[in-house]
Amino acid sequence: MRRPIALLASLFVLAGLPPAAGQSSSITVASTTSTEQSGLFGYILPRFTSKTGIGVNVVALGTGQALDVGRRGDADVVFVHDQAAEEAFVGQGFGVKRSPVMYNDFVLIGPQTDPAKIAGDEDILDALRKIAAAKVPFISRGDRSGTHAAELRYWKEAGVELAVVKGAWYREIGQGMGAALNMASAANAYVLSDRGTWLAFKNRGELRILVEGDRRLFNQYGVILVNPAKHPNVKAREGQAFIDWLVSPEGQRTIADYKVGGEQLFFPNAAGS
């Protein structure tokens, strides 16, 4: 499939970098918003381009939408964080191979007043049950992102029927992590966030981390080359070069080196997830 330029322009796009001098090619990476909004791509992509001469244009979307871009052949690489969806993408023939790259974790954010009384709870499911029982505002991305998928999984495991409460205290916004955090800040609501975006987020207002550390909150990222056998327009050589760099010792060090306020946001684990 030939990439419709107007489509890519209409999406929420981070045009990765201006082409480097002598740069021969560029790739399109469909990726989760957390890698862009946390500032990670702004840090690592110039280093990749400087080394290889390959430019990177990032289409920053929720994981589900990013995988849809890959299915249409409108990206060369997908870099997302929903392992089950990633494995399905490869299993259906849209991707060549899934490689783990890095991880961080999810955190449950809420107002300092904490009306649901969940601060310090070490069980994410218990915390969500308390929010549901208190009927206090909760902002959901509602955008088929990896974070949204994790949130829905936690609600289901907690035994909360969202179909019954949608539109009341539970509000789906259909937007990215930054927008969800902004809305939670304005409404003094609870919200699930990846830690990287939270650490880079400036408009916190009265919000703070209330629940963290539950092993269920582990958040793995993977990268996949879109299958050139299905979409011959895919720049397989350049896309694979990007993947190889991400999982190489140099790429992994670069990811580990990215910090906000002295705190590491992502932890490389290409050697094994």
HELIX and SHEET records of a PDB file:
HELIX    1   1 ILE A    5  SER A   10  1                                   6    
HELIX    2   2 THR A   33  GLN A   37  1                                   5    
HELIX    3   3 LEU A   40  THR A   52  1                                  13    
HELIX    4   4 THR A   63  ARG A   71  1                                   9    
HELIX    5   5 GLN A   83  GLY A   91  1                                   9    
HELIX    6   6 ILE A  124  ALA A  134  1                                  11    
HELIX    7   7 GLY A  146  ALA A  158  1                                  13    
HELIX    8   8 LEU A  162  VAL A  165  1                                   4    
HELIX    9   9 MET A  177  ALA A  187  1                                  11    
HELIX   10  10 ARG A  195  ALA A  200  1                                   6    
HELIX   11  11 ARG A  215  LEU A  217  5                                   3    
HELIX   12  12 ALA A  236  VAL A  247  1                                  12    
HELIX   13  13 PRO A  249  ASP A  257  1                                   9    
SHEET    1   A 9 VAL A  13  LEU A  14  0                                        
SHEET    2   A 9 ILE A  54  LEU A  61 -1                                        
SHEET    3   A 9 SER A  25  THR A  32  1                                        
SHEET    4   A 9 VAL A  77  VAL A  80  1                                        
SHEET    5   A 9 PHE A 218  VAL A 226 -1                                        
SHEET    6   A 9 GLY A  95  PRO A 111 -1                                        
SHEET    7   A 9 TYR A 190  ASP A 194 -1                                        
SHEET    8   A 9 PHE A 138  SER A 140  1                                        
SHEET    9   A 9 TYR A 170  GLU A 172  1                                        
SHEET    1   B 7 VAL A  13  LEU A  14  0                                        
SHEET    2   B 7 ILE A  54  LEU A  61 -1                                        
SHEET    3   B 7 SER A  25  THR A  32  1                                        
SHEET    4   B 7 VAL A  77  VAL A  80  1                                        
SHEET    5   B 7 PHE A 218  VAL A 226 -1                                        
SHEET    6   B 7 GLY A  95  PRO A 111 -1                                        
SHEET    7   B 7 LEU A 207  VAL A 211 -1                                        
SHEET    1   C 7 VAL A  13  LEU A  14  0                                        
SHEET    2   C 7 ILE A  54  LEU A  61 -1                                        
SHEET    3   C 7 SER A  25  THR A  32  1                                        
SHEET    4   C 7 VAL A  77  VAL A  80  1                                        
SHEET    5   C 7 PHE A 218  VAL A 226 -1                                        
SHEET    6   C 7 GLY A  95  PRO A 111 -1                                        
SHEET    7   C 7 PHE A 267  PRO A 268 -1                                        
SHEET    1   D 2 LYS A 259  VAL A 260  0                                        
SHEET    2   D 2 GLU A 263  GLN A 264 -1                                        
END                                                                             
